[in-house]
Amino acid sequence: MELTPKKINLFTMMKLPSAWFCGVRLKSISAEKATVNVKHRWINQNPFNSMYFAVQAMAAELSTGALVMQAIQETDHKISMLVAENNASFSKKAKGKITFECLDGNLIAEAIKKSIQTKEGQTCWMKSIGKNEDGVVVSEFNFMWTVKLKS
């Protein structure tokens, strides 16, 4: 089954309702790249008239996690996935539509391949960069994903 933005957004609505209600939506996905949009609205604002950092984290995580899900699905194995660590930096107020993009699909595919070959868990750092409508970076997130072959 091919993962599409529609399928992942439905998954988000059912399994991650807080992300869904805040407007986090996957817009595109390929083997190497995933793009997620979220718009600054009343429901996801902070007291400083910009997007709450946790909403940005949800969007950034989805851009990496969708790539992990897709890479797992492309194997014939049952593999667990979990965020073990993350960090972020914020450089500008997030207002308007923010687009998070992760270009690390190849990194997680290699980690999954190695996990299958060695039958040991692997870690992979994936970066998601959030930009406003003017293309200015507002935040950067790094997520350490762990993948492990299920027994």
N, C-alpha and C positions, 0 to 999 in steps of 0.2 A: 504494500500500500504506500503510495507516494504521499509524503508530508507536504501539505500546501498551507498557505496562510489561512485559508478558510478553516481547515481542520484544526490547526493549532489554535486559532482564535476561539473555536468552539470548545476545545480542551481547556483553554484559559477561562472561559465563562463557567465551565462545569467544575474545574478543579482549583482555580485560582481566582475566585470571584472578586477579591479586593483589587487585583490588577485590572480585571475586566471593568469594574465600576469606575475605576480611575481613568479609563480610556486607553490603556496600553494595548496596542494592536500590532501584530506581525504584518508587515507589508510585503516583504519578499524574502525568499530563501533559495539558495543554491548550495552546491557542495562546499563552496568556499566562504560564502557571505550570507549574513542575515541582517535585515533591516527592520527596526521597530519604531513606530511613531507613537507619541503621546502629546496631547495638547494641554497647555496650562488652562485649567478651569477651576471653578469654585470648589469642587469636591477634592481636588488634589493640590490645593494651595497651602502655603505656609503663612505665618503672620507678616512676612516681608513682601507680600504681593508677587511671589514667584512660586515655582513648582517645588513641592516638598521633596526633600532628598530621597526619601524612601520610595516615592513614585518613580523617580529617576532610576533608582536601584532596581526596581521591578522591571522596568523597560530594558535596562542594560542587561540584566540577568537573562531575560527572555531571548535577547539577541544571541547570547552565547548558548543558552540551554537548548534552543531550537536546533542549533548546529550539532550539539551533542546527541539529541534525540534522533536526528536524521542519520548521523554517522552510525549510531547503534542499529537503527532499523536496516541499514544497508548490509549488515552482517546477518549470519544465520545463527547468532548466539544470543543468549539472554545475558544482558550486561546491566549492572546497577550503575547509577550515576548520582553524584552528590556534590554539592559545593562544600569544600572543606575550609576555604579561606577567601576573603575578599578585601579589597581596599579601593578607595576612591579619592579623587581630587576634584574640586569645584573651582571654576575660574570666572564664571559670569552667572548672573541671575538667569534662571531658566524661565523664559516667558514665551508665549506663542506656541507654535508646534516645534517639538524637539524630536530629532531623528537620531536614534542610536544604531550604530553599525558595527558589526563584528566581522572581521576578515580572516578568522582563525580556523575555519573549517578543516583545513589540511592538517593543522596541529592536533586537533582532537581525533581525527581519523587515524593518524599515526599512533597516538597513545592507545586507541582501541585495538589497533592491529597488534601492537606490542603486548597488550594485556591478554589477547587471545593466544598469541604465540608462547608467552611465558607462563600463562595461567596465574599471573600475579597482578595485583592492583597497580594502576598507573595514575599519575597526576599530570595535569596540563593547565597552564595559565592561559587564559583567554581574555583579550581586551575588547572593551566596547567603548566607543567614543560618541558622545552626545553633542550634536550641533543644533543651533537654532536655524531659523529660516534664512538667515543671512550667511550661513555656513560658518559661523563663529563657534568654536568649541566652548561648551558650557560646563561639561564634566567628562571625566574619564573614569571608567571602572575596570578593575581587574578581578577575575574570578578564577580560583584554583578548583578545577573540576577533578573529582576522582572517579575513575571507571574501574570496574572489577567484574570479571567473569563470574556469573552466578553458578553455584554448584548444583 
